[in-house]
Amino acid sequence: MAARTKTSKDRPSYRCTECGWQTAKWLGRCPECQAWGTVEEYGSAPAVRMTAPGRVTTSALPIGQVDGRQATARSTGVPELDRVLGGGLVPGAVVLVAGEPGVGKSTLLLDVAAKSASDEHRTLYVTGEESASQVRLRADRIHAIDDHLYLAAETDLAAVLGHLDAVKPSLLILDSVQTVASPEIDGAPGGMAQVREVAGALIRASKERGMSTLLVGHVTKDGAIAGPRLLEHLVDVVLHFEGDRHARLRLVRGVKNRYGTTDEVGCFELHDEGITGLADPSGLFLTRRAEPVPGTCLTVTLEGRRPLVAEVQALTVDSQIPSPRRTTSGLETSRVSMMLAVLEQRGRISALGKRDIYSATVGGVKLSEPAADLAVALALASAASDTPLPKNLVAIGEVGLAGEVRRVTGVQRRLAEAHRLGFTHALVPGDPGKVPAGMKVLEVADIGDALRVLPRSRRREAPRESEDRR
């Protein structure tokens, strides 16, 4: 008997268990998500088929003749969310909102559901993680009750599509996409196949009906959106909800936006009565004092395009152990260590190496951009010499390992925000551009020039290593 010839249908197919990427051969590392050991065989590769040309549903038009009024954004009723979305929700747009548990995703979207509901625009809120009565209790607490807001608790995809036919909403909110499953697809809810099928069905329904859709997505331990990476490619907008659960501040960042930019950030405050937008969040990051305190310095950070005034605090104490402690909160440990090395070598402040050093930010804000380097360095130097910096002073600039103060982006925008909040003095790198009227700006070339703002009489009291040896 002749041997059976292996056809293309018998070839094995491989798929990444993390992101769902498929290939015809096995690989040790997935090229899509860069995970090792996740490519596994799951079936035979489909045969290659040729698709014949079909009937055209709508004729192609010159781009200038396409009616763009159908894609006009509609406000969500929450200005801070509209800022991130680029003006509001576009009909037919699908938005994926991801964040850690308890950060406030459901609270914000329930508030959006109530504020966007009206006579002409119904809103359907589908929950798969809670019962309808639980959502009602939250709605009572945050005052999100409206006659045109419909609520349903479903975990079946067919039932969700049935609610769309019955309610005919202009906005659908699904909390969350990992809890809904289709009985026609094998696998548990939240699996790659189920998430892909649920998201695909809702995206098709949104485009056909001109309905805006907000999908809540889970995140993994690493902070990435759970499920196949294909989910992020399918949706129109991807938003990340960030914030420390012990702080009131919440930030919404745009990671992907087909209808606007991704450099806008929405600021919210989470409290007992719900979540509210913060048009001026700088007050959360400042401590108002009558007199300046040693070890504190103010800077202006950029969150997207929004300038925020933040406070950096430092504290140095005598160490009781051979290896002094280095503790940071809201700051990158590596950047603080670099500033300590620059102060010791370029600023001639050697007392920092033998003391316990604690550095933090106020209000739970996280400063990761290099523009905060100068403020961190001045706060550490002020704490070491027990000398307060001048009142109403902000410091902006990146500090290099050679001690030079480098230019950063958006200096004029940062100075305008500091001037609006009443700050009168600023330390900036050279050539800052147009300076706000009435504000005194001192250009510094290196860390030595910046340290001259400390009172000379008190600055000499900082112990030096050479004096200790004498």
Secondary structure, 3 states (H helix, E strand, C coil): CCCCCCCHHHCEEEEECCCCCEECCCCCECCCCCCECCEEEEEECCCCCCCCCCCCCCCCCCHHHCCCHHHCCECCCCHHHHHHHCCCECCCCEEEEEECCCCCHHHHHHHHHHHHCCCCCCEEEEECCCCHHHHHHHHHHHCCCCCCEEEEECCEHHHHHHHHHHHCCCEEEEECHHHCECCCCCCCCCCHHHHHHHHHHHHHHHHHHCCEEEEEECECCCCCECCCCHHHHHCCEEEEEECCCCCCEEEEEEEEECCCCCCCEEEEEEECCEEEECCCHHHHHCCCCCCCCCCEEEEEEEECCEEEEEEEEEEEEECCCCCCCEEEECECHHHHHHHHHHHHHCCCCHHHHHEEEEEEECCCCCECCHHHHHHHHHHHHHHHHCCCCCCCEEECCEECCCCEEECCCCHHHHHHHHHHCCCCEEEECCCCCCCCCCCEEEECCEHHHHHCCCCHHHHCCCCCHHHHHC
